[in-house]
Amino acid sequence: MSRAEKTARILKALEAEEAKIGRPMKLRRYLAQVNPSLVESQGLVRDTLQADEPLDAKTVAIVNLAAALASRVPLCIRNNMTAAQKAGVTPEEIGSIMAHVWFITGTAVLSASVDGLEAILPSAQ
């Protein structure tokens, strides 16, 4: 199959996904045109994860939302908040997830700063 044929096939599949979720998938469309094999590989990984998933859909949505929040990518956050709501995560639970991610990522920043802090403070002897 030629690259152009692969791109056309992937774009057609994206149209179906976009119709299902009700919005354009701009990044995937761009990636499909730049590197259709990458988009195809993402789909295979997604399908592989879903095939033997031991977690229920709500738990997966919570994990994905937490990862999106930690990554700080607005598009990922928006998409995963929507997916979380569809999976039954309540607004209160989303708020709690946000607080936990804020706490863990903030603590990680402080923890990572200890080496630098120890380097500039005189030793306590």
Backbone hydrogen bonds, N-H to C=O, Kabsch-Sander energy under -0.5 kcal/mol:
donor,donor_aa,acceptor,acceptor_aa,energy
6,K,2,S,-2.5
7,T,3,R,-2.8
8,A,4,A,-2.4
9,R,5,E,-2.4
10,I,6,K,-2.5
11,L,7,T,-2.8
12,K,8,A,-2.0
13,A,9,R,-2.0
14,L,10,I,-2.5
15,E,11,L,-1.9
16,A,12,K,-1.4
17,E,13,A,-2.0
18,E,14,L,-3.2
19,A,15,E,-2.2
20,K,16,A,-1.9
21,I,17,E,-2.4
22,G,18,E,-2.0
23,R,18,E,-1.1
26,K,24,P,-0.7
29,R,25,M,-2.3
30,Y,26,K,-2.5
31,L,27,L,-3.0
32,A,28,R,-2.5
33,Q,29,R,-1.4
34,V,30,Y,-2.1
35,N,31,L,-3.7
38,L,35,N,-1.2
39,V,35,N,-1.2
40,E,36,P,-2.3
41,S,37,S,-2.5
42,Q,38,L,-2.3
43,G,39,V,-2.0
44,L,40,E,-1.9
45,V,41,S,-2.5
46,R,42,Q,-2.6
47,D,43,G,-2.6
48,T,44,L,-2.4
49,L,45,V,-2.7
50,Q,46,R,-2.3
51,A,47,D,-1.7
52,D,48,T,-1.0
53,E,50,Q,-0.9
60,V,56,D,-2.3
61,A,57,A,-2.3
62,I,58,K,-2.1
63,V,59,T,-2.6
64,N,60,V,-2.8
65,L,61,A,-2.3
66,A,62,I,-2.5
67,A,63,V,-2.4
68,A,64,N,-2.4
69,L,65,L,-2.8
70,A,66,A,-2.4
71,S,67,A,-1.9
72,R,68,A,-1.2
73,V,68,A,-0.9
77,I,73,V,-2.5
78,R,74,P,-2.8
79,N,75,L,-2.6
80,N,76,C,-2.6
81,M,77,I,-2.2
82,T,78,R,-2.1
83,A,79,N,-2.4
84,A,80,N,-2.2
85,Q,81,M,-2.3
86,K,82,T,-2.2
87,A,83,A,-1.6
88,G,85,Q,-1.5
89,V,84,A,-2.8
94,I,90,T,-2.5
95,G,91,P,-2.3
96,S,92,E,-2.0
97,I,93,E,-2.7
98,M,94,I,-2.6
99,A,95,G,-2.1
100,H,96,S,-2.6
101,V,97,I,-2.6
102,W,98,M,-2.4
103,F,99,A,-2.5
104,I,100,H,-2.8
105,T,101,V,-2.9
106,G,102,W,-2.3
107,T,103,F,-2.5
108,A,104,I,-2.2
109,V,105,T,-1.8
110,L,106,G,-2.1
111,S,107,T,-3.0
112,A,108,A,-2.7
113,S,109,V,-1.2
114,V,110,L,-0.6
114,V,111,S,-1.2
117,L,113,S,-2.6
118,E,114,V,-3.1
119,A,115,D,-1.5
120,I,116,G,-1.1
120,I,117,L,-0.6
121,L,117,L,-1.8
125,Q,123,S,-1.5
